[in-house]
Amino acid sequence: MVDAIIDLEHLVKKFGKQTVLKDVNLTVMPQQIVGLIGPSGAGKSTVIKTALGMEVADGGSATVFGQVMPKRQLLARIGYMAQTDALYESLTGRENLKFFAQMKGIKKAELTESIAHVSEVVDLQDDLDKRVSGYSGGMMRRLSLSIALLGNPELLVLDEPTVGIDPALRRQIWQELNAIRDEGRSILITTHVMDEAELTDKVALLLGGEVIAFDEPAALKSQYQVDSIENVFLKAEGEFK
């Protein structure tokens, strides 16, 4: 039996009296893109933060590479992109990439080539020497994604990575994500763009603090007898209420 890269079992997370995650069960296996979808405020970011140990679970268990996070030695194996950009705006895009590459322990000999590759994936190569304070919101998202891609991490955890990114570039990014998966790496991605959910290997539907459906997109469409993941979502939401 192959071990899960991410394994969430009966995960519970409360903030004060509010229970955001009631009973979340989710696995990400090697060489798999798993999409996590749900309405705004459903707790998608909380799932990610609890899995990565940024938030402490109130119940259940969350492991990454078989270990409870946070584990400093595992961080180099994970590329994380948060929903809010954590960038140094007084620095240029290139300086940000260099800084985070050094944090990830990327060797100097590989630095130039690595930065060139990730900036090309997100189409930022012509803007690398501009200060980030002058970037648009979409450019900041692209820089954050390129930082997550640095160092060929075994696991990518991406929280709404394509917000504010145009459709042509979104397609290019998905080509890269598929290539990463085909290399044997794993990806957990949250999105509210329903046609992106169609591109994943498995989709988890988060509603009311629980994963109420988790399967391949085609299987979910068959189960709910609809023609798109968006309609799966709407039907599931209607049944849930």
Secondary structure, DSSP 4 states (H G I P E B T S, - for coil): -PPPSEEEEEEEEEETTEEEEEEEEEEE-TT-EEEEE--TTSSHHHHHHHHTTSS--SEEEEEETTBPSP-GGGGGGEEEE-SS----TTSBHHHHHHHHHHHTT--HHHHHHHHHHHHHHTT-TTTTTSBGGG--HHHHHHHHHHHHHTT--SEEEEESTTTT--HHHHHHHHHHHHHHHHTT-EEEEE-S-HHHHTTSSEEEEEETTEEEEEE-HHHHHHHHT-SSHHHHHHHHHHHH-
